[in-house]
Structure formats: C-alpha cells, structure tokens
Amino acid sequence: MPPQDLSQVMQSYAEQAVATAAREFEIELDYSEESLKQIENILERLDAPIAGGAPGAAAAPSDAATEDLCKMWGGYLGEVVRRRWGGEWVLETYPGGNVLTVALSVPGGTVFPSMKIYRRLSQGAAENVWSFYCMIRDRFRAKPGGKVQ
C-alpha cells in the first residue's frame, strides 16, 4: 500500500476514535498531548474484559473487535505523535515476532501504536499509554535538533 493511502487509513481510524470518544464516553479529543490522558482513561474502562477481568465482568470482545479497537485507538495515538513530532505511517515487522503491522516511522526510530494499544488492553495499567507517550516525548526532546512541529 502506498504511504499516502496508509496515512489516509490511519487518519480515518484516528477520526473514528474521536467520534467514538465523543459518542460512547462523552470525551472530546483534540490531538493534543493532553488528550492521551483521556485515551488512557478510556482504555482503562476497556481493558478488564480483554485482560481477563473479574468474574461476572462483561465478556471479552472477539479477536476481530479487539483488532479494530487497536487500529482505532492506535491510529489516534500515532496521529498525536505524527502531528507533534513528524513521521510517516509504514508497514513494518513487529520486533520479536513475524507480524507485519502498521507502524509510525519517526526521526530516530519506529513506533508501533496499535501494538501499544493491544498491550495496554491485554496487559492492563502497567502498559499505560500516557506514560509511554511521555517516554517517547522525552527521547524526541533529548535528540539534538528535536523540535515540535
């Protein structure tokens, strides 16, 4: 898939996240860094069923539904990074596995937003999205010439 098409697909997923946050959680997302705290709050509400929540909790979504959640919220996370720090959506093999997935090629590395969302949903709060963003933001700032777009 050409990078332009992939970028449009991921921007569409991000727009779905904005609409879903407003409709289902009454949260307004604006692509700011601070909005990632709201994403973390949403993911906290979603992670119990996927991570094997408490007995009597809602049933876990299907694999296809989980994949859709990862694309949507991952698209939003990636768009916040891309809009702030630059980068290009690419297809890349995920480290440690033979899984081809969408990634964000950024100055100095590659970020896998959808995989981060999957880890957050499946492993819980230890995979906090806001903390993850702060870590990569600090790396961008530490790079010589690292600038916010």
Beta strands, then each sheet from edge to edge (+ up, - down):
strand 1: 88-93
strand 2: 100-106
strand 3: 109-111
sheet 1: 1+ 2- 3+
end
